[in-house]
Amino acid sequence: LEGSIYTKISVQGDRKTYTVGQMLYEQPGATHEESGNASQTTPAQLLAMNLPKKGATLTLPGKGA
């Protein structure tokens, strides 16, 4: 929606940066390892949509939690 963000998802390789109009996909079972605003000065906004099966667990504790 605004600015740029970075994210690293376990099964998708290296950290990637996304800008306005791009989308990312986190497949079921993947680990969301890092994310944040790619800029020190420009705000970033994103829209997240979860489309789970009814009754599915959406998050699990990370290792060491």
C-alpha positions in Angstrom: 0.0 0.0 0.0 2.9 2.4 0.8 6.7 2.3 1.0 8.6 -0.9 0.9 9.0 -3.9 3.2 11.5 -6.8 3.5 10.7 -10.3 4.5 12.4 -13.7 4.7 10.2 -16.8 4.6 12.0 -20.1 5.4 11.3 -22.1 2.2 11.6 -19.1 -0.2 15.3 -18.4 -0.1 17.0 -15.1 0.8 15.4 -12.0 2.2 13.3 -10.1 -0.4 12.1 -6.5 -0.7 8.6 -5.7 -1.9 7.3 -2.4 -3.1 3.9 -0.8 -3.7 1.7 -3.1 -5.9 3.7 -6.3 -5.3 2.4 -9.3 -3.3 4.0 -12.0 -1.3 2.8 -15.5 -0.4 3.6 -17.5 2.7 2.7 -21.1 2.1 1.2 -23.2 4.9 4.0 -24.6 7.2 6.5 -21.9 6.2 8.3 -20.0 8.9 8.2 -16.2 8.7 11.8 -15.5 9.8 12.1 -11.7 9.5 10.3 -8.6 8.2 10.3 -4.9 8.5 10.3 -1.5 6.9 13.0 -1.4 4.1 13.4 2.4 4.6 14.8 4.3 7.6 12.8 7.4 6.6 9.7 6.4 4.6 6.7 4.8 6.3 5.4 1.4 5.0 2.0 -0.1 5.0 0.8 -3.5 3.9 -2.4 -5.4 3.7 -2.4 -9.0 5.0 -5.1 -11.5 4.2 -5.3 -14.9 5.8 -7.4 -17.5 4.0 -7.3 -20.6 6.3 -9.6 -23.5 6.4 -12.3 -23.2 9.1 -10.8 -24.1 12.5 -7.2 -24.1 11.3 -4.4 -22.9 13.6 -2.9 -19.7 12.2 0.2 -19.4 14.3 2.6 -21.6 16.2 5.2 -20.6 18.8 8.7 -20.2 17.5 11.6 -22.3 18.5 12.7 -21.6 22.0 9.3 -20.0 22.9 
